[in-house]
């Protein structure tokens, strides 16, 4: 609950942090209700959404605010010198 910002890492060929956004709200509900709440701005079509949540009774969605695309992508070391490689899913910085 204390996470306020998410950094967006673009895999190869970019291999850098390309932007960030703040978390406005985390939605926890059934996949059907999440789709109804998010479908206009989800960035995914219904078929792919349903495939992703297939067999799940609960899911999560992040409502974002203040998205920022960096003019110049940043190396991970610029964000935190201790980070030497990209995480497979997520990492706290």
C-alpha positions in Angstrom: 0.0 0.0 0.0 3.0 2.3 0.3 4.0 2.0 -3.3 3.3 5.3 -5.1 5.2 5.0 -8.4 6.0 2.3 -11.0 8.9 2.5 -13.4 8.5 1.1 -16.9 11.4 -1.0 -18.2 11.5 -1.7 -21.9 13.3 -5.0 -22.8 15.8 -5.3 -25.6 16.6 -3.7 -28.0 16.0 -0.7 -25.7 17.0 -2.3 -22.4 16.2 0.8 -20.4 13.7 2.5 -18.1 11.4 4.5 -20.5 8.9 6.1 -18.2 6.9 5.9 -15.0 3.4 6.4 -13.6 1.8 6.9 -10.2 -0.8 4.5 -8.8 -4.2 6.0 -8.4 -6.0 2.9 -7.2 -5.6 -0.9 -7.2 -8.7 -2.7 -8.3 -9.4 -6.2 -6.9 -12.5 -8.0 -8.2 -13.7 -10.8 -10.4 -12.3 -10.7 -13.9 -15.7 -9.9 -15.3 -16.2 -6.9 -13.0 -12.6 -5.7 -13.7 -13.3 -5.8 -17.5 -16.5 -3.8 -17.0 -14.6 -1.2 -15.0 -11.6 -1.0 -17.2 -12.5 -1.9 -20.8 -12.6 1.6 -22.2 -8.9 2.3 -21.2 -7.5 -1.2 -20.6 -5.2 -1.2 -23.7 -6.2 -4.8 -24.4 -9.1 -6.4 -26.3 -11.6 -8.5 -24.5 -10.4 -11.8 -26.0 -6.8 -11.3 -24.7 -8.2 -10.1 -21.4 -10.3 -13.2 -21.0 -7.4 -15.5 -22.0 -5.2 -13.9 -19.4 -7.7 -14.3 -16.6 -9.0 -17.8 -17.8 -9.9 -19.9 -14.8 -9.3 -17.1 -12.2 -11.9 -16.1 -9.7 -10.1 -12.9 -8.7 -7.8 -10.4 -10.4 -6.1 -7.1 -10.0 -5.8 -4.0 -12.2 -3.9 -0.8 -11.6 -5.6 2.6 -12.3 -2.7 4.9 -13.2 -2.3 8.6 -13.0 0.4 11.1 -14.1 2.1 8.9 -16.8 5.5 10.2 -17.9 7.4 9.0 -20.9 11.1 9.9 -20.6 12.6 11.9 -23.4 15.8 10.0 -22.9 15.4 6.4 -21.5 17.5 5.8 -18.4 19.9 2.9 -17.6 19.0 0.9 -14.6 22.2 2.0 -12.9 21.0 5.6 -13.2 17.9 4.7 -11.1 19.8 2.6 -8.6 23.6 1.8 -8.8 22.9 -1.6 -7.1 20.7 -2.8 -10.0 22.9 -4.6 -12.5 20.2 -6.4 -14.6 16.5 -6.2 -15.3 14.2 -8.2 -13.0 12.1 -11.0 -14.4 8.9 -9.6 -13.0 9.4 -6.6 -10.7 11.8 -5.1 -8.2 11.5 -2.5 -5.5 13.9 0.5 -6.0 
